[in-house]
Amino acid sequence: MKLNIKILVSISGLIMLLGCSSNKKNKSPITKDTTQEMTAAKILGNPNYLAISYGGYRKKTREIQPTIPELKEDLKLLHAMGIRILRTYNVQPNLPHASNILKAISQLKKEDANFKMYVMLGAWIDCLNAWTDKAPNHDVESDQNEGEIKRAVALANKYPNIVKVIAVGNEAMVRWATSYYVQPNVILKWVNHLQDLKKKGDLPEDLWITSSDDFSSWGGGDESYRVKDLEDLIKAVDYVSMHTYAYHNSHYNPGFWKVPDNEHQLSDKEKIDNSMLRALEFAKKQYKDVSEYVKSIDSSKPIHIGETGWATISGGFYGVNGSRATDEYKQGLYYNILREWTNNERISCFYFEAFDEQWKDALNENGSENHFGFFTLKGEAKFPIWNLVDKGIFDGFSRNGNPITKTFNGNIEVLMEEVLVPNTIYNR
């Protein structure tokens, strides 16, 4: 669909808040950072410390690891955007991505006293037989989990001025993660272990511990998740990190997404803009539902958003033959209104994600999971951050040897030709 450029004037006031944002004696030796006193308690919920999920993989397999110079290239771009805290996902021994990110940040801090970046370090948690040809046993944990936790502890102690949070598991309790999910008692076990290490002085005492999981896993949906172990977990973590995806629900739970009968007379642009406002309300509702349950267990517990995002290409459920949720214009609107809400409410939001990563659906180039980033693989800035290109904040920076340019050559009319009205016929 092509939209008249004149009706896009209202967008100018909505373009991305990124451009307005800046910025006991231990048994195990923990190096003190004499130049930076920021802690998780000070960073999380601070709108001057924008958060993002980061993966620097550029190839179709994670076996080809990004180099330290490539990671530094990415980190400089994110820093210029006002990002100050990154989320990583695992510390697996054959995938040194997280440890290399920490090395790269450490080097950049030495090279530039003004460079500030912190990390929410993920430790991946699996059930027995996860990712094998055997049936997953969701009641028993993988014996790999212990090593994952040990590696996270080692990195947190090695880089205490960078690692401010350890997240035990990623969507590791939600039942739709059928390949690997575990019961809450497994997450609780490792959260308690890390909290005990803090008490003993074997981890920095101001390091925060959480688990990052779907809103339903934190009691915000199906009441069957609300078990005693989850209550104990809520009490044990330093804050709750919840995920919310209106984008995916445009297919799986599309009631909020379809154009309602009383809007059929509106212009295409109005229909699209209103759908994105409903997407924001969807995210707010899931946050509210989690908050109400969590606060009923522990009224003092902070709640932040560990993941939410919007893809820009989909050949499947979210594309032209599906919910039609997918394009850069909608990504831009969602990001802007989401940041406005979370910043105003002092909720940290680890927006998903910084860069497109093609390994996630390597056999399907147009798979939506490959296209959640603000930057394409070629280093093009997508619509949400076109204004930052205009401001020159990426001048002198590059990715894969390419200067940072705009998608669609910065032509809004060409971009809008790909923007689709939410599908009102789609039956899922």
N, C-alpha and C positions, 0 to 999 in steps of 0.2 A: 504494500500500500504506500502511496506517496502522500505526504501531508504538506499543506501549504506552509512555506517558510515563515509567513507572517504570524501564524498561530504559535510559533515557537518562541516568541519574544518572552513569554512567561518563564521559559526554561532558564533564562539568564540569571534569574535570582535564585535558581535551585542548583546551580553547578557546584558541586562538591566542596564540602567543608575542609577537605584536606588542605586546600590552598590557604585557608585562614588559620590553620593550626601550626604550632611550632614544633611546637616542641614539648665467760666462763672459760674458762680455760678449756680448750678443745682437745680431746684425745687425738683426733685427726687434725693435722695442721690445716688451718683455714687462713688464707692470706687476706689481710684487711685492706680494703680500698680506701686510701687516704683522701681521694679526690671526689668521691661520690658516696653520699649517704642515703641515696634513695632506697626504699624498701618496697616490697609488694604492697604493704598497707598504704604507702604514699602514692604509688603508681596506679594501682587499680582504682578505677573510678575517677581518675584525674584526666580531664579532657585535653590537657597539654601533653599527654602521653598516649597518643593513639596506638591502637593494637591491631595486628594483622596476623593471619596464618601464612606461614612462608615455607615453600618448598622450592629449591633452586634447580630441580631436575630439568634438563633441557632435551634429553633424548627419550626414546621409546622404551627404555629399560632403566631401572634404578641401578643396574650393575655398572652403568657408566656414570660415575659420580661427578658432580660439578667440582671444578678445581677451586682452590682457595682464591685465586685471582677472579674467577667467575663469581664466586660468592661475594667478594668484596665489591665487585661491579654492581651486583644487585643491592647490596646493603647501602651503598652510596645513594642509589635511586630512592630507596625507601626512606632513608634519613632526610633526603631533600623534600620528600612529601610530608614530613612531620611525623612519620612512624617512629615510635620509641620502644615498642615491646613486640617481640615476635613469638609466635607459637610454633613449636616443632612437635613431632609425633612419635618418634621412637629413637632408641639408642642401640639398635641391633649391631652386633659385632662386625658383620660383613657390610654394614652400611654406615660409614662414618660421617654421614651428612650432618647430624647435629653437632658432633664434636668439631667438625670442620667449620661450621657456622660460628661456634664459640671461639675458635682460633682466629677466624677472620675478623670478628668483632674486636677481639683483644688486640690484634695488629692495628686495626683502624683507630682504636682509642689511643694507641701509642703514637700513631702518625699524626693525629689531629686531636688536640685537647678538647675541642668542641663537639667531638663525635660521641653521642650517647645512644646506646641501644641495650635493651635487656631482653631476657628470654624466659618464656614459660616452657620448660623442658618436659616433653612427653615421654612416658615410659609405656610401651605397648604391652597390653595384657591379653592373653589368649586362654581358651579352654583346652582341655586335653583333646588331641587329634585335630586341632584347628589346621586348616589349609593342607590336609592330607587326604588320601583316598579312603580313610577310615571315617566312620560316623563321629562327628563332634560330640564330646561328652560335656555338656554345659554345666554339670554339677561338680566337675573336677577340673582344677586348673592345670595349665601346661607347666611342665618342669622348666620351661624356658623363662618363666616370669621372674624367678629369683635372680638370674643373671641380668635381666633387663633393669631390675630395681638397683642392683649393685652398681651397674654402669651409670645410672642416673645419679646415684649418690656420689660416685667418684667425680663426675663432671661438676656437680653442684659445689663440691668442696674445692675443686681445682679453679673454678671461675665464680667465686661467691659474689663478686662485684657485677656479674652479668646475669647469672641464673637467679631469678627471684621467686620462681614458682616451679614445683614439680607436679605434673598431672599424671595420676595413676590411671592409665587406660584411656582409650578414645572410643566412644560409643561401644564400650565393652560390656554394658549391662542391658542394652536395649535388645529385645528379642528378635527384631528383624535383622540383626547382624548374625544371621544363622550360621555363618562359617566359624564364628569364634567367640560368641558372647559367653560371659560367666555370670554366676549369681553374685548378688551384692556382697556376700560374705567374703569373697575373694578380694574385691576392691577394699573392703573394710580392713582386712588383714594387712594389706600392704600400706594403706594410709596410716594405720596404727603403728606399724613398724617404723615408718618415716618420722612420725611424731615422737616416737620413743627415742630415735636417734637424735632428734633436736634436744630433747630433755637431757640426754646424756652428754651433749656437747659434741656429738659426732656429725652434726649438720649445723649450719648457721641457724641461730635461734629465730632470726627474722625471716627465714625462708618459709613461704606459704605452701601448703600441701592441698591439692584438690583432686577431683576426677572430672573429666570433661565428657559429658554424655547428653543424649537426647533429652528433651524436656520431659518425656514420659518416664524416663528412668529416674528422674528426680521427683516423681510423684505428681507431675502436672497433668497427667492424662489418665490412662487406665488405672483404676484403683487397685488392681491386682499387684502393681509394683510397690504399693505402700506396705512394706513388710518391716518387721522389727530391725532387720539388718540395715535397711535403708535409713531408718530413724537413727540408728547408731552411727551410720556413715555421715549423715548430715551433721551430727554433733561432733564428729571427729575431724572433718575437713576444716580448713581455715576459711574457705568460701566455696560456694557452689558455682560450677562452670556448666552452663546449660546451652544446648543447641536448639535453634529454631529455624526451619526452612519453609517459608511460604512458597518458595519456588517449587520444591518437590511436591508440596501439597496442592499445587495447581493441577496436578494429575491425580494424586492419591486421595485428595479430600477437596474437590474443586468447588464446593458450595460457595465459598467466599469469592472465587475467582471469576466465575461466569458473569457476564453482563446481566444485571437484573432487569426485569420487565420494565421498570419505571425509568430505565436509562436508554432504552432502544432508540429514542428520538435524538439522543445526543450526537455530537460530532464524533468521528473516530478518535480524535485526540482526547476529547473529554472522556470517552469510554476507557481509553488506555490509562490516562492519568488517574481516574477514579479507581481503576483496578489496582494500581500501585498503592493508593491510599488504603484500600482494603487489605493489601498485603502487609502493610505496616501494622494495621489493627490486628491482623492475624498474629504477627510476632509479639505485639504487646499483650495479647490475650494469653499466649503461651507463657510469656514471662510472668504475667500476673498469676496464672494458675500455679506455676512452680513456686512463686513467692509466697502465696497463701499457704501452701502445704509446708514449705520449708520453715516459714515463720511460726507455724503451729508447733513445730518441733523445737526450734531454736530461734527466738525472736531477734537475736543479735546477728544472725548469720548473713554476711554479704552475699549477693547473687550477681554474677556477671555473665555475659554472653560469650561462650567459648567458640561458637561458630554460627555464622549465618552468611548467606551470599546469594548471588544471582548469576547464572551462566549466560553467555552471549551467543552460543551456537548449540543447536540440538537437532540431530536427525531422528530423534525418537519421541518419547512421551511429551516433550515440552516444545516441540517444533511445529511446523506448519500443519502437520497431520495430527497433532496432539493438542495440548492446552494453549499453544501459541504464546507462551510466557517469555520466550527467549529472544533477546536482542540487546544491543548496547544502550539503547535509549531507556529501556526498562531498568537495566542494571544501574544506570546513572540516577534515575529517579529513586530507586530503592535505596541506593547507598546514601544519597543526600538526606532523605527524610529519616532514614535509620540513624545516621550519625547525629542529626539534629536532636532526635529523641534521646538517644543514649547519652550524648554529651550533656544535655540539659538535666537529665536524671542522674548524672554521675555514675553511669553504668559503663564499665569497660566492655568493648565489643571487639573480639578478635575476628575481624571481617575475613571471610574466605573468598578469595585469597589474593596474594600479591601478583603472581605470574601464572600464565597458562602452563600446564604440565601434561605432556602428551603420553606419558607412561601409564596414566590412570585407566585409559581405555585404548591401549596401544593398537588394537586391531580395528578400531572404529574411529577414524579421524574426526568425525562429526559427533562423537559421543559427548554429551554435555559435561561430564566430569573433567574433560580436557580443557574446558573453556570458562572457568570461573575467575580467571585472573584479570587484573587491571592492565596488564601488558601482554601482548601476543609474544609468541616465541621469537619473532623477528625484532622485538623491541619497540613495537608500535604501542603508543598509549591509546587505550580505548576511551570512548566518549566521557566516562565519569571524570577523567583527569585531563581532558583537552585543555582546560583552562590553565593547568599547571605548565603545559607546553607553551602556551601563549605568554605566560609570565616569565619564561626563560629559566625555570628552576632546574631543568634538565640539561641546560647548555653545558657542553664539555663532557657530559656523561654518555655512555653507550651501553648496548647489550649485544653480545655476539658480534662486536665490531660495528654495529649499526647505531647511528645517532638516533635519539628518541624523536620519532615523528608521530603524527596522528593517524589513526585508522581512517579509512575512507578519504585520505588526503585532507582531512579536516572539513569535508563538505557535508554539512548537516542535511541538505536535501537528498543527497545520495544515501546517507545513513537511513533516513526516514523511509526510504522506499522499501526497506526490509522490515519495518516495524509492523507487526500484525495486531489486530484487535483480538482480545481474548475470545477463544472459540466458545460460542454459545450452543453449539450443536454437539460438541464432543461429549460422549456419554459416560466416560469414566468418572 
